[in-house]
């Protein structure tokens, strides 16, 4: 299969919650004839928008999981990843951005650039994603696209310029003026499907001409031909303007801004045209893979469908059709029945079925090629795995995965719930690398951990709804860590003689802080003082020891356990004896190694009117936060700080009352830092009390 | 690492180290250069120096964002220490706060209000102040005097400004301080001028009331890193 890759667009739609991106996606699917009727996000017809395929999303009116969907506009194939808007789900956004070539940043014409838009924009910049902005909801009272464009420039530091002018605003919104073609575009019919192109209304002509002049001047920076044409005067070829805008957009130096109202069916088709004209096709973007045969050296993928296959699994979903693996092909072609290699596991995988996804409906296809986003059916893998054909050993660059920072206990109400919960957790951990689960050996409770309260809440809801697993939930707990601050020796003998065969093992060596990584075991035994078969037992014993520290019961990280001496007994030494000896040795060394408690620190950004900056800084200071910096633009300010997660519970309520609800904040995990002495003492005391009472 | 930094300590090179530790009136310094010659790099070296001496620094950047300013610190520290990042030295990192303003949002009154917010709520009490991007053309002598008086009442030990000079503006003060600072030079204790000379970069000490270095003398800058070379 040979396909013209210049006719493919892999795009994401990202925005602040409630900017209307799901409605926008729904309209795109309608105009590209993928669906034949329009359903609203919180519509009265009970069907819900197409992209919000999970029950929970339909109920809350928010998008949680990014569902991939395929559509075609004119002769262009568009793969759309709908991305979640809430800050707790940013791993979903990040993963989507990894496989996309371009994006549409949706903004509300009233709310403008809000905190989540800033986070999403930062992520897009991190992954070099060219973007166009769509100012939605121009039918709403208070709509002001000019103001929002200014915010894009000032708050997001984008070189954003309107390519359109709305004809009428708020309830008078009738259509848009295209500042490149200098025509008025109206969207007629019940669902805005009939496009009518007319001359610009006389009352708007002068303003439109002024705006076009300013726009041309700006984009001429990206095209010498356009600059020359402008200098010569006279009519400018629109093709030159399109080309200049495209060049600026691809270089991330220009952000075209379009306006409309998805809900009122205005401007969506123009946005699709802009996706075609200005966003990159797969060959416009350089994607790097890691050569596993050459020390993970980076190399650029070719995009050539004839080359060996390189494909990234970026998302798993357990739907009504079984496991679906969403993939992006970077080079080569994959056909039904082909055998490929999962480079993480080294296993061969036979591809049974290939599907193009249309939210939760699918269309079977025979093959896919570079640039395609398709779902594989029934393939066992984890999110982030790379598939290749035989003879090429590489992996796509690893994704930035933050550490989970919050955890809570989930207790199934009965046996049935227990079984269902296991199934659900197994699925969720495969789907989402930031969601983790483990069993606390002491309490026997299942603990789930993730990126925020809402993140965990959504999984608990999904357990109930999708798997019928009813669970009781404990209070959220901050995920502390313990670590050692200095080297300490140990020399421990485990000896037990209570009738029958005894237990004997001596383990000596030292513990030391490990700069990178959680745990490392080093065997420096010489002369067989501990026989080979028991070295693994020592490792096991140390591993058990680091699961739970003695200060506050948190896992121990950043520790290297080195054994360099020991002793055994020909009869009484055993696997268990050496495991117990290692546990004893660790206990002995741990307290001498000055253990400390570490806590997750969040990067917090609070945005709001400048008049509240003083009280915002005060509130952060009271929460043991360290203010990194403040930014002031006009009457608006942003305070950036690092604050311990444990101090952030209930912050939204505090912030609301401090600022009359005018400020908002985002947070993401930054790092682990040692807790201050007073907090450490408190945590140790609480843990000791808990142990006494249990 | 600490020793290495103290060896290349630019404040010591100027004999200003004691000022950073002193309690007398604030020392007010100025770094001048044409666009793109490295004023911020010099200011950040002074700031890092103050931070390493245990002083709290408030870096006010007018026209630059927090991230860009932070990158300056990481880059300079990395050059000074062979790759060290400020984030990995929390005891030094806690001595810095960045406050940025868009050019149109900055005013003396606003800076004073923000500084009072910090000090009165006991959030952060700066001892050294860096003001990068202050517009000397728009602000007159009186406003600078008021700013200096305000800083003195807030217990600051050291204030460093940067100023942009222009090649075609030939106005100079009697001491040789170029425009736009030629009429306010008496307000500063120390004035340094970055000058490219052939392949090298020099830091001319135009005025230095409390330095151990004589006015008219020169420090060398590494042209690729803008680090002040050891004297």
Interface residues (C-beta under 8 A of the other chain):
Chain A: X154 X157 X613 X614 X617 X618 X620 X621 X626 X627 X628 X629 X630 X631 X632 X633 X634 X640 X671 X673
Chain B: X65 X66 X69 X70 X87 X90 X93 X94 X97 X98 X99 X100 X101 X102 X104 X105 X106 X110 X113 X114 X117 X118 X121 X122 X123 X124
